[in-house]
């Protein structure tokens, strides 16, 4: 699952239009048809130069197989680690009031 999908699902955001004019219909699963490689490259390049203040959230597993969440906040340029989805939600909620 891509980081922006995890963030959107945790924040319960509505799908945003993509650069190619389409929108993400199902935030939990990738689309059946994938964009051409040059288009994905262009989107990555666009995100690199334009940037975003949205946190990047990744679901990972440790060596014992336990799920944890790794979060990067581009605003303060720090990484955070959480053991559960509710912990990430609490952090996201508190982030807006800092």
C-alpha positions in Angstrom: 0.0 0.0 0.0 1.5 3.4 -1.0 2.1 5.9 1.8 -0.4 8.4 0.5 -3.1 5.7 0.5 -2.4 4.9 4.2 -2.5 8.5 5.2 -5.7 9.2 3.3 -7.4 6.1 4.8 -6.3 7.0 8.3 -7.4 10.6 7.9 -10.6 9.4 6.2 -10.0 11.8 3.3 -12.0 11.8 0.1 -10.1 10.7 -3.0 -8.1 13.4 -4.7 -7.6 13.7 -8.4 -4.4 12.4 -9.8 -2.1 14.1 -12.2 -3.4 11.9 -15.0 -7.0 13.2 -14.4 -8.3 10.0 -12.8 -9.0 9.6 -9.1 -8.3 6.9 -6.5 -11.5 5.0 -6.2 -10.4 2.4 -3.6 -7.8 3.7 -1.2 -7.1 0.3 0.1 -6.1 -1.5 -3.1 -4.1 -0.6 -6.1 -5.9 -0.1 -9.4 -6.0 -3.1 -11.8 -4.5 -1.1 -14.6 -1.1 0.5 -13.8 0.1 3.7 -15.3 2.9 3.5 -17.8 6.4 3.7 -16.3 7.1 7.1 -17.8 3.9 8.5 -16.2 4.8 7.1 -12.8 8.3 8.5 -13.1 6.8 11.9 -14.0 4.5 11.8 -11.0 7.4 11.0 -8.7 9.4 13.8 -10.2 6.4 16.2 -9.7 6.1 15.2 -6.1 9.8 15.7 -5.5 9.8 19.3 -6.8 6.4 20.4 -5.6 6.6 18.7 -2.2 3.9 18.1 0.3 3.2 18.8 3.9 1.2 15.6 4.2 2.9 13.0 6.4 4.1 9.8 4.7 2.9 6.7 6.5 4.3 3.2 5.8 3.1 -0.1 7.2 6.1 -2.3 8.1 6.9 -5.5 9.9 9.7 -6.0 12.3 11.9 -9.2 12.4 9.4 -11.0 14.6 6.6 -10.2 12.0 4.8 -7.7 14.1 3.1 -4.8 12.2 4.2 -1.3 13.0 3.8 2.1 11.3 6.7 4.3 10.2 5.7 8.0 9.7 7.7 10.8 8.2 6.5 14.3 8.9 7.9 16.7 6.2 7.0 19.7 8.3 9.4 19.0 11.1 11.5 16.5 9.0 11.3 13.8 11.6 10.4 10.1 11.6 8.0 8.5 14.1 7.2 4.9 14.8 3.9 3.6 16.2 2.7 0.2 17.2 -0.9 0.6 16.1 -3.2 2.4 13.8 -5.0 4.2 16.7 -1.7 5.6 17.9 -1.1 7.0 14.4 -4.6 8.6 14.4 -3.9 10.2 17.8 -0.6 11.6 16.5 -2.3 12.9 13.3 -5.0 14.6 15.3 -2.5 16.2 17.7 -0.3 17.3 14.8 -3.0 19.8 13.6 -3.1 21.5 17.0 0.7 22.1 17.4 
